[in-house]
Structure formats: structure tokens, C-alpha cells
Amino acid sequence: MLIFKFDRLVPAAFVRRLNKFLVEVRLENELVKAHLHDPGRLIDLLKENRKLLLMEKEGKRKTKYDIIFAYSKEWVLVHSGYHSKIAEILIKKKLIDELKEYKIERGEYKIGKSRVDFLLSNGKKCLLEVKGCTLVKKDVALFPDAPTERGRKHVLELIESLKKGYDAAILFLIMRKASQFSLNWEIDEKFSYALKEAYKKGVKIIACRIKAKKEALYYQGKIPVKI
């Protein structure tokens, strides 16, 4: 099912990553800098001469372009700024069984020392955190692809929220072809332990496949979660 379409994306090729959020790309035989809105390592996606799709941005900023997609056998969304928008569409269209009884009450909801992506409600309040997953090994989507202390704190806040009477859920948007989702213990053991504990306590863990094709995003349903 089509859920989102981008307009006027510009083809480019990856040259090198200058820092976490800045990338040098080749655009029409010219080297330019582009913003990468994803703190992950993306080492299997961002390789020399890999095809990219950029979006030209207006306004006063350090770079003229944002990187939207990278190509590795398929186009992969690498702009985490769209994760909340995708989740909002999935919730409003009631495409996820675990969340179809809820409506969005507020985005960027503060609880404790953290902010979660959504406060949902259906008479009872539900906190929803959304995360994108771009790492796949042997047909298994793995999260995270880099250590994430911030992510671990979000998970611990969701566990605490259960004690306050909230429902809680984490939605993983799987951006590449995969048959199931699991934890990347090798990369971040602390996050993995926290998510396993959240699962045991009753936090819903949901993984959904998002496919990119012809500058558009398609919802392809849930995949199994193996904690």
C-alpha cells in the first residue's frame, strides 16, 4: 500500500562521510556536501559510489541537500526525520492491529526526562516510540546498528510508564527486506537487555516493513519479532 511519495529527488553518488551528519557526494561531476539525518553507522549502505537520492532544501542552512535514500540491492530510506510521519500515517489508516484502536493525541510527548514520539489514546493512554531499522543480516533486521544510550533511556522510560498506568509500545520501521526482527546484542548489549526487559514487562514491540520504490514508500505489513 502506498503511504508516502517524495517529489523531485536528485540522483547522486556517495563519496565519503565527513562526520555523523555530514556527507560528501558527487552530484553532476561536482563534489558537494549533504546532510545525513541518521546517527546510525550505515556502513553497509554508505560505500563509495553507492547511488543516493537527495532532496534540495531551501532556507539558510549549511548544506543545500538532504540525503533521502541510499541504494543497496533496493532503495533504503536513510532520513530518520520521516519516521514519525510514516508512523502517523500507519496509525491514522489503522494498518497496525496493535494500534488500530488508538488515535493520536499528541506528538513529542514529554515523560520523565525523555520525549516519546506519540501519546495515543482510546480511553486509556499509550506511549509510542518509533525507530527506523536499516541493518539486515541473513534476512534478519537488527537494531541498533550503533550504540544508543538515548534509545536505552527511552526504553527504560516506557517500562516506568507501565507503572503509572500507561500502555506502551515501540514501533520499528524496517527499511529493507527482512523476514523477521531481532536485537543486535553484538553492537549494544545494554539496549538489547533493556528492550528484552520491556518486552517481558508488557511493552508492545512491533516491526513493520516499509519498502521504497520509485521515490515512494509502501507499507508491506508486519514481520515477526524475535526477542
ABEGO torsion letter per residue (X at the ends): XBABBBBGBBBBBBABBABAABBBBBBGGBBBBBBBBBABAGAAABBBGBBBBBBBBBEBBABABBBABBBBGBBBBABAAAAAAAAAAAAAAGABAAAAABBBABBGBBBEABBBABBBBAGBBBBBBBBBBABBBGGBBBOBABBBAAAAAAAAAAAAAAAAGBBBBBBBBBABBBABBBBBAAABAAAAAAAAAAAAAGBBBBBBBBBBBGGBBBBAEBBBBBX
